[in-house]
Amino acid sequence: MGKTRQGGFTLIEIMVVVIILGILAAIVAPNVIGRIDDAQIARVQQDLRGIENALKFYRLDNFAYPTSEQGLQALVTKPKRSEYPQLEKRRLPRPAAKRIPGARSISI
């Protein structure tokens, strides 16, 4: 009877595959690592834009920016009325009936 050959890879074949994978990793790794830094920079820029918008909305609602004592936490929690006396001074006018010239008086 003849000898049967066992299936498998030779040492040379395995070494060739490992070398090819090493070359691919050496080419791809710097590109991927550089993109991670770009993604972190973009995330920080987006976070700063979000804080900037929150400050703008806070100023629109409260007529002033938060104080140093309040910090950025003021952007997250609802302010108490006593902390903002300028809000108590500003009151919206009572609704008035609008009149259209040349027509009968119409209340809107």
C-alpha positions, 0 to 999 in steps of 0.5 A: 500500500502507498503512503497517503498524504495528509492535508495541511499547510507547509511552513513556507505557506504559513510564513508567506501568509504572515508576511503578506498580512504584516505588509497589509497591516503596515500600510493600513495601520497609519491611515486608520490611526490618523483618521482616529485623531481627525474623528476626535477633533471633529467631535470636540468641534461639534461639542463646542458648537453645541455649548455655543448654541446652548449659551445662545438659547440661554441668553434668549430665554434669560436675557443674560449669560449664566454667571461664573457661579452658575457655570455650565450647569445652568444650561442643563437645569431650569433656573429659579425665578428669584435668581433672575430679577430682570425676568420679573421686570420684563412683562409682555404687554396685554393683548390688544385688539388689532384694528384694520383700517377701512374695515369693521373692528375685528379682534384677533 
